[in-house]
Amino acid sequence: MSSAAAWPDLAEILDTAHVVALPLATRFRGIDVREALLFEGPEGWAEFSPFTEYDDAEASSWLAAAIEDSRMPRPAARREVIGVNATVPAVAAASVPSVLARFDGCRTAKVKVAEPGQVLADDVARVRTVREAMGPEGRIRVDANGAWNVDEAEHAVHALAEFDIEYVEQPCASVEELAQLRRRVTYMGIPIAADESVRKAADPLAVARAGAADLLVIKAQPLGGVRRALEIVQEAGLPAIVSSALDTSVGLSMGVALAAALPELDYDCGLGTASLFTSDVVDPPLTPRTGLLTVGRVTPDPALLAEHAASVARRQWWLDRVRRCYAVLRG
C-alpha cells in the first residue's frame, strides 16, 4: 500500500466487514459460489477476495489493494466509460449463446480454453460457436491460464487461428515458454498476452524485459492496488488490458478505476464478470450496458449483504485470513 495512506487499525477493517457468498450462473474456475470480504473506509467500500487456495503471502497484496482503495482517493479518470468483454467459461458449445446473452452489447468475448478434462476439439467447438454468434466483426480472445506447454500452445494457436483471434492470453505458464512461443507464432500476427506471469510473479516486469508478451493483462487486487498497477504498466511499456478476478461489483469498480486512469486503453477490458453471477451486493450490479461500464464507486445494498451473507464458519475463516494477511503487510 502507498505510504501516503495511513494504515488503519485492524479493528477498523473487521468492524465493518461483511463476508458474502454469491452464486454463479455457470460453473467458472472450478467454483459455483464466489466468496468475498467487503469493508468500508473513509473513501468508501472495498473488496478483499483472493481465491481460497492462495497463501497468505500472495493474498496480502489483495488486502493492500483493498486498504488503499478504502482510504485513498482513486487516481484521476481519463475516461468516463470502459468497454468490456463478455467472458465465456469452458462450457459446452451448445451453452455459448446463453452465456453471451448475459453480456449486453459486448463486441468482444474472452473464451476460456485448455480446461482440465477437456481436449482441443472442445476449445475449437466453443470458439467456433462464439464466432458464429458474434459474427465477423466481433472480437475473440482466448485464455488458457498457462495450461499448455509450448508445443501444445503452438498447435492450439494454429487450430484457433481461423477464427480471427485478437490475442492469446497466458498460453504457457513460464516467462521462458511465453518467449519461445511468441517467437514461433509471431509470423501469424496473433499477439501473446501475459496475465499470471505479471500478477503472480515475484518480478511482474520480467515478462516485458524478456520480450515474452505483446500485451499485459493487469488486475488491481493481485497487484496491490490501482497505483501499483499503473506503475507496472508504465515501467513495462506495453499496452494493457484490465481484468477482474471474478470480483463483486465493489471489486469491479476498483478495476474500472484502474482502466479509467490508464494513459492509453486500446482494448476492451475483462471487467464484465458480474454478469456471471445470479445476484450481487449492489443494486443495480456493475454489469455492462451496450458493452460499457460507467466509472465510479459503488455502495453495497444492506439487504443484499444480508441476503448473501456467508455462513458463520466461512465468515470466521475470512476474518482469520484478514488478520493473517494484515500481519504479513505489517511485517
C-alpha positions in Angstrom: 0.0 0.0 0.0 1.1 3.5 -0.7 2.9 5.2 2.2 0.6 8.2 1.6 -2.3 6.1 3.0 -2.3 5.9 6.8 -2.6 2.3 8.0 -5.9 1.6 9.7 -6.2 -0.4 12.9 -7.2 -3.9 12.1 -10.3 -3.3 14.1 -11.4 -0.7 11.6 -11.5 -3.3 8.9 -13.1 -6.1 11.0 -15.8 -3.8 12.5 -17.3 -3.1 9.0 -16.5 -6.4 7.4 -19.2 -8.4 5.6 -18.4 -11.8 4.1 -20.7 -12.8 1.2 -21.2 -15.8 -1.0 -22.5 -15.1 -4.5 -23.9 -17.9 -6.7 -22.6 -18.2 -10.2 -24.9 -18.8 -13.2 -22.3 -21.1 -14.7 -19.5 -23.0 -13.0 -16.4 -21.0 -13.5 -12.8 -21.6 -12.4 -14.0 -24.8 -10.7 -16.4 -23.0 -8.4 -20.2 -22.4 -8.2 -20.1 -19.8 -5.4 -17.8 -16.8 -5.1 -16.9 -15.6 -1.6 -15.6 -12.1 -0.8 -15.0 -9.9 2.2 -16.1 -6.3 1.9 -15.4 -3.5 4.3 -15.9 0.3 4.4 -13.2 3.0 4.9 -13.1 6.8 4.7 -13.3 6.8 0.9 -15.9 4.1 0.5 -16.3 0.3 0.3 -13.5 -2.0 -0.8 -13.1 -5.7 -1.5 -10.7 -8.4 -0.4 -11.3 -11.6 -2.3 -8.1 -13.6 -3.1 -9.1 -17.1 -4.2 -9.2 -19.6 -1.3 -6.2 -21.6 -2.4 -3.8 -18.6 -2.4 -1.4 -18.5 0.6 -1.2 -15.5 3.0 1.9 -14.0 1.3 0.1 -13.8 -2.1 -3.3 -12.8 -0.6 -1.7 -10.0 1.4 -1.3 -8.0 -1.8 -5.0 -8.2 -2.3 -5.5 -6.8 1.2 -3.1 -3.9 0.5 -5.2 -3.1 -2.6 -8.4 -3.1 -0.6 -7.0 -0.9 2.2 -5.7 1.6 -0.3 -9.0 1.7 -2.2 -10.9 2.3 1.0 -8.7 5.1 2.3 -7.3 7.0 -0.7 -9.0 8.9 -3.5 -8.7 7.0 -6.7 -6.4 8.4 -9.5 -8.0 10.9 -11.9 -10.1 9.3 -14.6 -9.1 9.9 -18.2 -12.4 8.4 -19.5 -16.0 8.1 -18.2 -16.9 4.7 -19.5 -15.0 1.5 -20.1 -15.6 -1.0 -22.9 -15.7 -4.6 -21.6 -15.7 -8.1 -23.0 -18.1 -11.0 -22.4 -16.4 -13.9 -20.6 -17.2 -17.4 -21.8 -16.3 -20.2 -19.3 -15.2 -23.6 -20.6 -18.8 -24.6 -21.3 -20.1 -26.9 -24.0 -20.5 -25.2 -27.3 -24.3 -25.6 -27.1 -24.3 -23.4 -23.9 -22.4 -20.5 -25.5 -25.4 -18.5 -26.7 -27.0 -18.4 -23.2 -23.7 -17.2 -21.7 -23.2 -14.5 -24.3 -26.8 -13.3 -23.7 -25.9 -12.3 -20.2 -23.4 -9.6 -21.6 -25.4 -6.8 -23.1 -23.9 -5.3 -26.2 -20.4 -6.6 -25.7 -18.5 -6.6 -29.0 -15.6 -8.7 -27.6 -15.6 -12.1 -26.0 -12.9 -13.8 -23.9 -13.2 -17.6 -24.2 -11.7 -19.9 -21.6 -9.7 -22.8 -23.2 -7.4 -25.6 -22.0 -9.8 -26.7 -19.2 -8.6 -29.8 -17.3 -10.5 -32.8 -18.6 -11.2 -31.3 -22.0 -9.4 -31.5 -25.3 -8.5 -29.1 -28.0 -11.5 -30.1 -30.0 -13.8 -28.8 -27.2 -12.0 -25.5 -27.4 -12.3 -25.3 -31.1 -16.0 -26.0 -31.0 -16.6 -23.4 -28.3 -14.6 -20.7 -30.1 -16.4 -21.6 -33.4 -19.7 -21.1 -31.7 -18.7 -17.8 -30.3 -17.6 -16.6 -33.7 -20.9 -17.7 -35.2 -22.8 -15.9 -32.5 -20.8 -12.7 -32.7 -20.4 -12.5 -36.5 -17.3 -11.4 -38.4 -17.0 -8.1 -36.7 -16.9 -9.5 -33.1 -13.5 -9.7 -31.4 -12.5 -13.0 -29.8 -9.6 -13.6 -27.4 -8.8 -16.9 -25.7 -7.4 -17.5 -22.2 -5.5 -20.8 -21.4 -4.4 -19.8 -17.8 -0.9 -21.2 -18.5 -2.2 -24.7 -19.1 -0.3 -25.6 -22.3 3.3 -26.4 -22.9 5.0 -24.7 -25.9 4.2 -27.4 -28.4 0.6 -27.7 -27.3 0.2 -24.0 -27.4 1.6 -23.7 -30.9 -0.7 -26.4 -32.1 -3.7 -24.7 -30.4 -2.9 -21.3 -31.9 -2.8 -22.9 -35.4 -6.2 -24.6 -34.7 -7.8 -21.5 -33.5 -6.3 -19.0 -36.0 -9.2 -19.5 -38.5 -11.5 -17.7 -36.0 -9.5 -14.4 -36.2 -8.2 -14.4 -32.7 -7.5 -11.0 -31.2 -4.8 -12.4 -28.8 -4.0 -15.5 -26.8 -3.8 -14.9 -23.0 -1.2 -16.8 -20.9 -1.0 -19.8 -23.2 2.0 -21.2 -21.2 3.0 -20.9 -17.5 6.5 -19.6 -17.5 8.1 -16.5 -19.0 10.6 -18.6 -20.9 7.8 -20.6 -22.5 5.9 -17.5 -23.4 9.0 -16.1 -25.1 9.6 -19.3 -27.0 6.0 -19.5 -28.2 6.0 -15.8 -29.2 9.0 -16.4 -31.4 7.2 -19.4 -33.0 3.9 -17.7 -33.8 4.9 -14.1 -34.5 4.6 -14.6 -38.2 0.9 -15.4 -37.7 0.2 -12.0 -36.3 -1.6 -13.2 -33.2 -0.3 -11.4 -30.1 0.6 -13.1 -26.8 -0.8 -11.5 -23.6 0.6 -12.2 -20.1 -1.6 -12.4 -17.0 -0.3 -14.8 -14.4 3.2 -14.0 -15.4 2.5 -10.5 -14.2 0.2 -10.8 -11.2 1.6 -13.9 -9.7 5.3 -13.2 -10.4 7.9 -12.0 -7.9 9.0 -9.7 -10.6 6.0 -8.5 -12.7 8.3 -6.8 -15.2 10.3 -9.9 -16.1 7.8 -10.8 -18.9 8.4 -7.4 -20.6 12.1 -7.5 -20.3 12.2 -11.0 -21.8 10.2 -9.9 -24.8 7.7 -12.7 -23.9 4.5 -10.8 -24.5 2.9 -8.2 -26.7 0.3 -7.2 -24.1 -0.2 -7.1 -20.3 -3.4 -8.2 -18.5 -3.5 -6.5 -15.2 -5.7 -6.8 -12.2 -5.9 -4.2 -9.4 -6.3 -6.5 -6.4 -3.5 -9.0 -7.0 -1.0 -6.3 -7.9 -1.5 -4.4 -4.7 -3.8 -1.6 -5.8 -4.6 0.8 -8.6 -1.4 2.9 -8.1 1.0 -0.1 -8.2 -0.7 -1.5 -11.3 -0.3 1.9 -13.1 3.4 1.9 -12.2 3.8 -1.6 -13.6 2.2 -0.6 -16.9 4.3 2.5 -17.2 7.5 0.6 -16.5 6.7 -2.3 -18.8 5.9 -0.1 -21.7 3.3 -2.5 -23.2 -0.4 -2.0 -24.0 -2.6 -3.1 -21.1 -6.0 -4.8 -20.6 -7.6 -4.5 -17.2 -9.3 -7.7 -16.0 -11.1 -8.9 -12.9 -10.6 -11.8 -10.6 -14.4 -12.7 -10.5 -15.0 -9.8 -8.2 -18.2 -8.5 -6.8 -19.4 -5.1 -8.2 -17.4 -3.5 -5.4 -14.1 -5.0 -6.6 -15.0 -4.4 -10.2 -15.4 -0.7 -9.5 -11.7 -0.7 -8.5 -10.8 -2.4 -11.7 -12.9 0.2 -13.7 -11.0 2.9 -11.9 -7.7 1.4 -13.0 -8.9 1.2 -16.6 -10.1 4.8 -16.4 -6.7 6.0 -15.2 -4.5 4.3 -17.8 -3.0 6.8 -20.3 -3.9 4.6 -23.2 -6.6 1.9 -23.4 -7.0 0.3 -26.8 -8.7 -2.9 -25.8 -12.0 -3.9 -24.2 -11.4 -4.9 -20.6 -12.3 -8.1 -18.7 -14.5 -6.3 -16.2 -17.9 -7.5 -17.1 -17.8 -10.6 -14.9 -20.6 -9.5 -12.6 -22.8 -10.9 -15.4 -21.6 -14.4 -14.4 -23.4 -14.0 -11.0 -27.1 -14.7 -10.5 -27.0 -11.9 -7.8 -24.6 -9.3 -6.5 -24.2 -7.0 -3.5 -25.0 -3.8 -5.5 -28.4 -2.9 -7.0 -28.1 -2.5 -9.9 -25.0 -4.6 -10.3 -22.0 -3.3 -12.2 -22.9 -5.2 -15.4 -22.3 -4.0 -19.0 -24.9 -1.9 -20.8 -24.3 -1.7 -24.5 -20.9 -3.2 -23.8 -19.9 -0.4 -21.4 -19.3 0.2 -17.7 -19.6 3.6 -16.0 -16.7 4.8 -13.9 -17.4 5.5 -10.3 -17.6 4.0 -6.8 -20.4 1.7 -5.8 -22.1 1.1 -2.4 -23.4 -2.3 -1.3 -27.1 -2.7 -0.6 -27.6 -3.7 3.1 -30.4 -6.0 2.1 -28.2 -7.8 -0.4 -25.3 -8.0 2.1 -27.7 -9.8 4.5 -29.2 -12.0 1.8 -25.9 -13.3 0.6 -24.1 -13.4 3.9 -21.7 -16.4 4.2 -22.2 -19.0 6.9 -20.8 -18.3 10.4 -17.9 -20.7 9.7 -17.0 -19.1 6.4 -17.2 -15.6 7.9 -14.8 -16.7 10.6 -12.4 -18.2 8.0 -12.3 -14.9 6.1 -11.8 -12.8 9.3 -9.0 -15.0 10.4 -7.5 -14.7 6.9 -7.6 -10.9 7.1 -5.8 -11.0 10.4 -3.0 -13.1 9.0 -2.6 -11.0 5.8 -2.6 -7.8 7.9 0.2 -9.3 9.9 2.1 -10.1 6.7 1.7 -6.5 5.5 2.8 -5.0 8.8 5.9 -7.2 8.9 
